[in-house]
Amino acid sequence: MSEKIRKIGVLTSGGDAPGMNAAIRSVVRTCAYHEIECVGIYRGFEGLIEGDFKVLSARSVNNIIHTGGTMLKSARSKTFRTAEGRKAAHTHLKNAGIDALVLIGGDGTFTGGLVFNKEFNFPIIGIPGTIDNDIFGTNYTLGFDTALNTVVQVIDKIRDTASSHKRLFFVEVMGRDVGHLALNAGVGAGAEEILIPEEDLGLDRLLESLRRSKKSGKSSSIVVVAEGDKIGKNVFELKDYVNENLEEYDVRVSVLGHMQRGGSPSCFDRVLASRMGVKAVETLLEGKSNYMVGILNNVMALTPLEKAVKGETDINMELLRVSDIMTT
């Protein structure tokens, strides 16, 4: 064990994701295993600035592995973007005797950690927690699998109504910049079409696809739309366009919103969070800093935080092809 690291702080920041509590639990219990102290920092960077800290023991994290959200709460901090805010945060950390930080969140969280490390040379390790699965350096982020299953379950229910009333449903899912959630959910739920930011389907092709579905005998259709899709200004504009050009369809819109972030994490996310927490703490004890813990080909891996923030994830082209074949 490192002679330097005696106390580790852990915080969650940005949007919550299922599996964050499981990751907190893993960090706390790995610290206990290595006989070092763990401090929970409440409300993300805002709590860091205000010194909202609490020592956590292995028993402090009983019965949270199955819960959604984050017991440490989360907040977006404008103050942390200022030099004065970061200086106050550093002062609180030093006064509390905290030697290193584990940050659980997305690219915004990691960007804040990078700036903080650069200014104060403070050891940082990141754990990727976001349902969008849009962080470079890991095949899966915490919360993606749970959100994916939530979306598929909801679409299954919507399809019951769509088929009963011979309707076309546009179902909007999260994903402003990437379509991983929409693509995987669309294939898993058997959607007739999937609209994602990475692939500009175009209005004409969308109409043609819907006409083919109708001619093939389908009486109802599901179109999964990532919120960042570029075809229309928004999903309601798509609905209006189809209504105007395909009168035979009775079109409805369902925006799933924040329900995608909630709920008990899947077994996959619980196991992934447990593995990531252990790796994060032990990486700090090895004297390493400025890395993100990820999983690549089922092996725990480290990616430099800067690369994780600046790198772009690629859409699965093989899955896109599968989607095209399945909508035939």
DARARA-V761877 format. One record per backbone hydrogen bond with DSSP energy under -1.0 kcal/mol. NH is the residue of the N-H (numbers start at 1). CO is the residue of the C=O. If there is no record, write none. Layout:
NH CO
NH CO
This chain:
8 37
9 100
10 39
11 102
13 104
20 17
23 19
24 20
25 21
26 22
27 23
28 24
29 25
30 26
31 27
32 28
33 29
34 30
35 32
36 31
37 6
39 8
40 54
41 10
42 52
43 72
46 43
47 43
48 44
49 45
50 46
51 47
52 47
53 51
54 40
56 38
62 59
67 64
73 70
81 78
82 79
86 82
87 83
88 84
89 85
90 86
91 87
92 88
93 89
94 90
95 91
96 92
97 94
98 93
99 7
101 123
102 9
103 125
104 11
105 127
110 106
111 107
112 108
113 109
114 110
115 111
116 112
117 113
118 114
119 115
120 116
121 117
125 101
126 291
127 103
129 105
130 142
136 308
139 295
142 128
144 141
147 143
148 144
149 145
150 146
151 147
152 148
153 149
154 150
155 151
156 152
157 153
158 154
159 155
161 157
162 158
163 159
164 160
165 161
167 162
168 250
169 221
170 252
171 223
172 254
173 225
183 179
184 180
185 181
186 182
187 183
188 184
189 185
191 186
192 222
193 222
195 224
199 196
201 199
206 202
207 203
208 204
209 205
210 206
211 207
212 208
213 209
214 210
215 211
216 212
217 214
218 213
221 167
223 169
224 193
225 171
226 195
227 173
228 175
229 226
238 234
239 235
240 236
241 237
242 238
243 239
244 240
245 241
246 242
249 246
252 168
254 170
256 172
259 256
260 257
261 258
270 266
271 267
272 268
273 269
274 270
275 271
276 272
277 273
278 274
279 275
280 276
281 277
282 278
283 279
284 280
285 281
287 284
288 283
290 124
292 303
293 126
294 301
296 299
299 296
301 294
303 292
305 290
308 304
309 305
310 306
311 307
317 315
320 316
321 317
322 318
323 319
324 320
325 321
326 322
327 323
328 325
